[in-house]
Amino acid sequence: MDLNIDNNQQPQVNNGGVNNNQNPMNAALGGNAGKGCFGMGKLGCAGIAILAALAMWVYSGYNGLVTQEEEVKTAWSQVENQYQRRIDLIKNVAASAKKYANTEKEIQLGTANARAHNNTAANADQQMQAVAATADSLANVKMDPNDAASMQSYAAAQDKMLEQARLAINVVHEAYPELKSDKLFENLQVQLEGTENRIATERKKFNETAQGYNTNIRKFPGNILAKFFGFNERPYFAAQEGADKAPDVDTMLND
């Protein structure tokens, strides 16, 4: 019997009885079954990449919203600071007028028109005391920047206080004409006028900052993150009619 061995025939090695070329899963995954990305192949790698990208988007988007929200809070705190500065200045104006009035009373004693002057002065004192009381009450009021009604109510009270101060100072000027030339009183008037300009500026900055934040949480896809994490729209400061121009306090106080 002749044994013919074909040298071109190679022995086949059975890898555990599994033929990779005939493995359905391997074929479905492009021949990469069990290779890379934790053994999940190309689809597994793609899934991990998508999850990583999604996590980065959430991370970046959330931090961006937090940053913008803090910017809105900072802008509003600047508005509050200028409102408080106005209160302090009006209280100082009242205190300065009272101090001047006390000096004038001593000078007027014994003069022929002392009685008439004292009546006018008493009225001026009452007016300035009322202004100081209003300023004290507003100093303890806190606004809620998340509530448009609260913001508007406080702004209206501030404007009413300024008008009350204007009327009271006119009475003071009538009682003490020389007070207009007092350096301390004049300086307070200049500072008060500057504060009115600052208030108008900070209101505008707040509205612009709030607008950027509100736009971001309403636009897609930021609105998804905003809704999920509870970022709410912030109200704007709606100026009163004529409030777009800071009043000329120097003219106002010398009417």
WOLINLIN-V610632 format. One record per residue. N is the residue number from 1. PSI is psi in radians with two decimals (* if undefined). Layout:
n=N psi=PSI
n=N psi=PSI
This chain:
n=1 psi=2.24
n=2 psi=2.33
n=3 psi=1.87
n=4 psi=2.08
n=5 psi=2.06
n=6 psi=1.96
n=7 psi=-0.30
n=8 psi=-0.23
n=9 psi=2.18
n=10 psi=2.50
n=11 psi=2.42
n=12 psi=2.33
n=13 psi=2.17
n=14 psi=1.92
n=15 psi=1.40
n=16 psi=0.38
n=17 psi=0.24
n=18 psi=2.19
n=19 psi=1.95
n=20 psi=-0.55
n=21 psi=-0.28
n=22 psi=0.10
n=23 psi=1.99
n=24 psi=-0.75
n=25 psi=-0.72
n=26 psi=-0.71
n=27 psi=-0.69
n=28 psi=-0.58
n=29 psi=0.28
n=30 psi=0.46
n=31 psi=0.25
n=32 psi=0.40
n=33 psi=2.32
n=34 psi=0.19
n=35 psi=2.15
n=36 psi=2.87
n=37 psi=0.93
n=38 psi=0.59
n=39 psi=0.28
n=40 psi=0.03
n=41 psi=-2.82
n=42 psi=-0.72
n=43 psi=-0.67
n=44 psi=-0.74
n=45 psi=-0.73
n=46 psi=-0.72
n=47 psi=-0.75
n=48 psi=-0.69
n=49 psi=-0.70
n=50 psi=-0.75
n=51 psi=-0.70
n=52 psi=-0.75
n=53 psi=-0.70
n=54 psi=-0.73
n=55 psi=-0.72
n=56 psi=-0.67
n=57 psi=-0.77
n=58 psi=-0.78
n=59 psi=-0.88
n=60 psi=-0.76
n=61 psi=-0.75
n=62 psi=-0.82
n=63 psi=-0.61
n=64 psi=-0.71
n=65 psi=-0.69
n=66 psi=-0.77
n=67 psi=-0.79
n=68 psi=-0.66
n=69 psi=-0.70
n=70 psi=-0.60
n=71 psi=-0.65
n=72 psi=-0.76
n=73 psi=-0.71
n=74 psi=-0.75
n=75 psi=-0.71
n=76 psi=-0.62
n=77 psi=-0.57
n=78 psi=-0.64
n=79 psi=-0.82
n=80 psi=-0.70
n=81 psi=-0.73
n=82 psi=-0.63
n=83 psi=-0.74
n=84 psi=-0.64
n=85 psi=-0.69
n=86 psi=-0.77
n=87 psi=-0.84
n=88 psi=-0.71
n=89 psi=-0.72
n=90 psi=-0.67
n=91 psi=-0.67
n=92 psi=-0.65
n=93 psi=-0.78
n=94 psi=-0.75
n=95 psi=-0.68
n=96 psi=-0.74
n=97 psi=-0.70
n=98 psi=-0.75
n=99 psi=-0.75
n=100 psi=-0.67
n=101 psi=-0.72
n=102 psi=-0.68
n=103 psi=-0.73
n=104 psi=-0.60
n=105 psi=-0.70
n=106 psi=-0.65
n=107 psi=-0.65
n=108 psi=-0.29
n=109 psi=2.27
n=110 psi=-0.11
n=111 psi=2.85
n=112 psi=-0.60
n=113 psi=0.36
n=114 psi=-0.74
n=115 psi=-0.84
n=116 psi=-0.71
n=117 psi=-0.71
n=118 psi=-0.60
n=119 psi=-0.76
n=120 psi=-0.72
n=121 psi=-0.69
n=122 psi=-0.71
n=123 psi=-0.74
n=124 psi=-0.74
n=125 psi=-0.76
n=126 psi=-0.72
n=127 psi=-0.81
n=128 psi=-0.59
n=129 psi=-0.66
n=130 psi=-0.70
n=131 psi=-0.79
n=132 psi=-0.67
n=133 psi=-0.72
n=134 psi=-0.73
n=135 psi=-0.72
n=136 psi=-0.73
n=137 psi=-0.68
n=138 psi=-0.47
n=139 psi=-0.42
n=140 psi=0.01
n=141 psi=2.32
n=142 psi=2.31
n=143 psi=2.68
n=144 psi=1.84
n=145 psi=-0.12
n=146 psi=-0.05
n=147 psi=1.92
n=148 psi=-0.66
n=149 psi=-0.69
n=150 psi=-0.74
n=151 psi=-0.80
n=152 psi=-0.67
n=153 psi=-0.75
n=154 psi=-0.73
n=155 psi=-0.69
n=156 psi=-0.68
n=157 psi=-0.67
n=158 psi=-0.80
n=159 psi=-0.64
n=160 psi=-0.67
n=161 psi=-0.72
n=162 psi=-0.72
n=163 psi=-0.69
n=164 psi=-0.71
n=165 psi=-0.69
n=166 psi=-0.81
n=167 psi=-0.72
n=168 psi=-0.71
n=169 psi=-0.57
n=170 psi=-0.70
n=171 psi=-0.70
n=172 psi=-0.73
n=173 psi=-0.62
n=174 psi=-0.66
n=175 psi=-0.62
n=176 psi=1.38
n=177 psi=-0.56
n=178 psi=-0.25
n=179 psi=-0.44
n=180 psi=-0.52
n=181 psi=0.00
n=182 psi=2.23
n=183 psi=-0.73
n=184 psi=-0.80
n=185 psi=-0.70
n=186 psi=-0.71
n=187 psi=-0.68
n=188 psi=-0.67
n=189 psi=-0.75
n=190 psi=-0.74
n=191 psi=-0.66
n=192 psi=-0.70
n=193 psi=-0.73
n=194 psi=-0.62
n=195 psi=-0.66
n=196 psi=-0.68
n=197 psi=-0.69
n=198 psi=-0.70
n=199 psi=-0.79
n=200 psi=-0.70
n=201 psi=-0.79
n=202 psi=-0.57
n=203 psi=-0.79
n=204 psi=-0.76
n=205 psi=-0.70
n=206 psi=-0.82
n=207 psi=-0.70
n=208 psi=-0.72
n=209 psi=-0.75
n=210 psi=-0.61
n=211 psi=-0.75
n=212 psi=-0.73
n=213 psi=-0.82
n=214 psi=-0.69
n=215 psi=-0.72
n=216 psi=-0.68
n=217 psi=-0.15
n=218 psi=-0.41
n=219 psi=2.59
n=220 psi=2.41
n=221 psi=0.12
n=222 psi=-0.51
n=223 psi=-0.47
n=224 psi=-0.85
n=225 psi=-0.72
n=226 psi=-0.75
n=227 psi=-0.71
n=228 psi=-0.71
n=229 psi=0.01
n=230 psi=0.58
n=231 psi=2.09
n=232 psi=2.72
n=233 psi=2.48
n=234 psi=2.39
n=235 psi=2.72
n=236 psi=2.78
n=237 psi=1.98
n=238 psi=1.95
n=239 psi=2.56
n=240 psi=2.80
n=241 psi=2.20
n=242 psi=-0.01
n=243 psi=-0.02
n=244 psi=-0.23
n=245 psi=2.23
n=246 psi=2.38
n=247 psi=2.60
n=248 psi=1.58
n=249 psi=-0.57
n=250 psi=-0.76
n=251 psi=-0.70
n=252 psi=-0.69
n=253 psi=-0.11
n=254 psi=0.30
n=255 psi=*
